[in-house]
Amino acid sequence: MSDARQTTRLEALRDWAGGRHQLPPQRLRLELAAGDASFRRYYRLWLDSGETRIVMDAPPDKENSRPFVTIAEAWRRAGLAVPALHAVDLDAGFIELEDLGDTPLHTCLGADTAADDAHYDDALALLAELQNVAPAGALPDYDAALLGRELDLFPEWCLGQLLALPVPAAWPELRARLIDTALTQPRVTVHRDYDAMNLMCHRDRLWLIDFQDAVHGPLSYDLISLLRGRYRRLPREAFRARVEAFRRTAVLDGRLSGQLDAEAFLHQADAMAAQRSLKVLGIFCRLTLRDARAGYLARLPHFLDHLRDSLAPWPAFADFAGWLESDFAPALARELAARGEVAA
């Protein structure tokens, strides 16, 4: 969004919020709280009572906020911890939300292994609650077409646009295998970005945000969004233990059949993680090259490591994993060095 347009949007937001709270716009204390990879921005609004709210600015010609509103209302009715909606104006693109503070889960993760384990336990307990109680009927299907479109971001933006590398011979088979494996899983409500940055620590519990892209899809997707997200690279045994703990809980509460053993579910989780890592590599390249967003190329090596971790244990992925090391990883390292990017 251009600076001029952003200024105009902020002025309109001031008028809207001032009108809602019977305050002159120039008296409002309104400060940028967060932005994201989309065109949405979030501002903190201070009321005369001392209470604060978050106001989302989502330009209606760039962002469709109706799914966010529909999902927030449905999940709140189901008892899930999502922010209350105090006011919604979809035509203007403004939503006034409950303020959940400034402590996303990733800021709580550190060198204390025991504390981190407790945080992961809480996040996985919330995920089980989400999958068990969130209504999925009205959500879009995470079907083969959508899985494929996400995967195709990798050859289009990462290989073609960033690195000018040809698509490897192993790609069609890998693409088909990852889609087929995802579709064999039980289907549940999928947040679709269940990353530590989208779980807010507030009032001694975790809250869900940024759920507007939720779909009805594979059981393991949100699990690997958490375990193979932006902020950690879990050792193999720690990842395996977390996946198995999730499987056992899902069997006990009926989300998953007990006939699927630990190794088979681990394979499904790794395949799902490979799909997501390839998607993220493509998205981060697109954000950089098309949308001129800074900071995303430095994260590519982290997700390349996630992709390696997902493919390495399974012989069926050996051809593509070999190409990653022989062709892709050196080309990426050269490109990042040429651009002066340091891995984040």
N, C-alpha and C positions, 0 to 999 in steps of 0.2 A: 504494500500500500504506500503511495507517495506521501511525503511529508505534508503537502497541502491537503490531501484528502483526509489524512489522519487528523489534522487540526480541525477540519470541518466536522468530522465524526465526533471528535471530543466536544466541540461546541454544542452539537446536537444532543449529545449524551448529557451534558450539563443542563441544557434546557429541559430535557425529559425527566431527569432525576429531580431537578429543582421543582418542576411542576408537581411531581408525585408527593413531595414532602413539604410543599408550600414554603419553599426557600428561594430567595433570589439566586440565580445561577452563579453569580460572582462570589456568593458567600459559601458555596459548597467546597468542602475539603474532599478532593477527589484525586487519588494518586494511582499511578500504574502499579498493579500488583504482579501481573504476569502476562506473558504472551506465549504463543505456541507455534507449531509448524504450520498452522492454518492462518487464516486472516483474522481469527478471533483475538481479542485482547480483553484483559480483565483488570478492572479498577476497583480499588477499595474506596468506599464512600463512608464518611463519618456523619452520623446524624446528631442533632442537637442533644439528644438524650445520652450521647456517649456510645451508643450502639454502632456497630459497623456492619456494612453489607458489602457484598461483591457484586459489581455490575459488569455483565458480559456485553461487549460490543462485538456483534457478529454481522457485518454488512450483508444485508439480505440478497444483494446481487452476487455475493461471493460465497456465502454460507447459508445452508438450510438448517435453521435451528429447531424446526418442528420435531425431528426425531429426538433431540435432546430433551425437549419439554415432555413429549409423550413418554419417554423412558423414565425420566425423573419422577413423573407422577405415578407411573405403574410400579416402579421399584419401591417408592416410598410407601405406597399402599400395601406392598408385600412385606413391609417391615425392614427393608434394607436401609443402611446408613448412607443416604444421599442428601445433598443440600436441599433445603426447602426453597420453593420458588415464591418470592414475595410479589413479583410483578413480571408480566410477560407482554412484550409488544413485538410480535413477529414481523409486522410490516416495517417497523423502524429498525429492527434488529437488535433490540435491547432487552436484557433479562436481568432482574434484580434477584440475587441469590443470598441465601444464608452464608455468612462468612465462616469458613472452617479454619482460618488461621494461616500460618506460613510454615508449617512443618510437614512436608511430604515425607513419606517413609524413607526415601533414599538418604535424607539428611540425618537419619537416626542410625544408619549403618556405619560401623567403624571397625576398629581393631579388636573389639571385645566380642569374641566368638560366641560366648554364652548369650549375650544380649542380642546379637544378630540372629541366633537360632530362635530366640523367643519372638523376635519380630517376624521371621519367616513363618513360625507357627501361627501367629495371629493372622498373617496374610492368607495362609492356606485355609484357616478356619473360616475366614470371610469368603474365600472363593467357594468353599463347600456350601456355605449358606446361599451365596448367589446362585449357584447351579441348582440347588434344591428348591428355592422358593421363587426365583424371578420368572415371571410369565414370558414364554418364548414365542407364543403363537403369532404375534403381530410382527416379529422381527424378520428382516430379510434372511434368506437362506445363504449360509456359507457353502455354496455348492461348487461343483467342478469349474464352472465358468469363472467365478470370483477367485477361487484358489489359483486358477491359471493366469488370470489377469495380474494378480499380485506377483506370481513367479516371473512373468514376462517383463516386469520392471527391471530385473537383473540384466538380461541380455540387451535390453533397449538402452538403459541409462548407464549402467556400470560398464558393460563390455563395449557397447557401441559408442556412446557419447563421451564417456570419461577416458577409456583406455584404448579405444579403436582396436579391440581384440575380436577375432572371429569367434562365433559360438562354437564350443567344442562338440565333437561328435557324440560325447556321452550325454549331452544336455537333453535331447528328446526323451530318452529312456528315464533319466533321473526325474524330469518334470512329470512324466506320466506316473511314475512309481510314487512320488510324493503326494500327488493328488489322490491316487487310489488308496493309499494308506490312510490319508486324512478322512476319506469318506467311509472307511470301515469302522470308524469309531462311533460310539453312542453320541447323540446330538443333545446339546444343552444350550442354555444362554451363554453367549461368549461376549465378554466385555470388549475384547479385541485389542486393548492396550493395557493389560493388567500388569503394568510396570510399577516399580516402587515410586516413581514420580507421580503416579495417579492414585495413590493411596495416601490420604491425609490423616495424620495423627492429631486427633482433636477430642477433648473430653474423655480421655483414657480409652479411646477405641479408634479403629480405622474406619475411614469414610471413603466412598467411591466418588471419583470425579471423572470427567472427560470420557463419558460413556456413550456419546452420541452415535458412534459407529458400531454399536452392539449388533450381533447377528445370532442366528440359530445354527450352531455348528459343532465342530469336533471337541470332545471332552477335554483333551490335553492342551488345547491352544493357550488358554489363559495360564495354565500351569507353567508352560515353558516361557511365556511372556515374563513371568516373575523370575523364574530360575535362570533364564538366559537373557536377561534384560540389559540395560545400559550400564549398570553400576557394579556388577560382580561377574567374575568367571569362576564358578564353583569347581573345585576339584572333582574328578570323575566319581569318586566314591561318595562324596557329599551329594552330588546331583543324583546319583543312583538311589541313595537312601531316601532322598526327598520324593522322588518319583514313586518309589515303592510304598512309602507312607501314604501318599495320595491315593495310590491304587487300592490299598487295603481299606482306607476310609470310604472310598467310592463303592467298593464291593459291599461293605457293611450297610451303607444307606441306600443301596439299590441303583446307584448311577451306573454301575459297571457290573458285568457278569463275572462271577467268581471263576468261570471256566477260562478266562483270559489270564495266563500266568504272568509272573513278574517279568520274564525275559521278553515275552511278546508285547507287553504294555510298554516296556522300556524302549523297544524298537519303534513303536508308534510315537512315543514322546520324542525320540531323537529325530524321526522323520518329520514330525511337526515342527520341531525346532529348526531343522534345516530349511523347511519352507519359509519360516518366518525370517530367518537370517538372510536368505536370498532376497526376500521382499524388502527388508530393511536396507540392505546394501543398495538396491535399486532406488528406493525412496530417498535415501540420503544423497545419492548422486543427483536425482531430479531436483531436490530442494536446492542444491548448490548450483546446478547448471541452468535450470529453467527459472527458478524463483529467486536466485541471487541471495540465498540465505547462508550466512557464515557459520562456521563451527561444525558442520556435519561431516566433512571429509575426514577430519581428525578422528572421528569415531569409527571409521570403516575397519581399521585393524582389529578393533574389539569384536565386531560382529563377524569378521573373517575367522577369528579364533573360535567364536561360538559355532560357526559353520564347520570348522575342522573337528571340533569336539563332537558334533552331531553325526558326522559321516564316518569318522575313523573306526568305530567299533564294528562296522557292518560291511562284510565282503561285497554285498550287492552295490555299495556305493563306491567301490574301490577305484573304478575308472575315472569318475568325476573328481574324487579326492586327489588322485594322482595329478590330474590336470591343474587343480588348484595350486599344487606345490610347484609344478614345472613351468606353468605359464602365468596363471593369474596372480599369485602372490608376488613374484618378482616384478611384474608389470605395475601392480598397485604400488609397491614400494618405490619404484622409480618415479611414478606420477606424483605421489605425495611429496617425495623429496624435491622434485622440480618445482612444486607449488609452495614449498616451504612449510608444509603441514607437519605438525608434530602430533603423534598419536595421543588421544585424550584418555 
